[in-house]
Amino acid sequence: MSATNATNVEIRFPSRRGIEMVAANTAASAAKLIGFREDRVDALKAAITEACINAIERSNPNGIRTVRLEFPAGEDSTNPEMPA
């Protein structure tokens, strides 16, 4: 996990079946550290799980690429007024 700049977090994983839960839990941990609300963390986990499954099954069935996740970590990402 690395900060790509002051407002984004980037995580890379091997593109293999089963990695979606590792990716979702890692992103959730980062989001909690950043200060995401719990409902946003749950939504993030669901979205990342689905996105990883789609990426692995549809665009990389041989597992030779990586799955790259990037999400905002700036002030707006923890704003309680921000729509879900």
Beta strands, then each sheet from edge to edge (+ up, - down):
strand 1: 2-5
strand 2: 8-14
strand 3: 66-72
sheet 1: 1+ 2- 3+
end
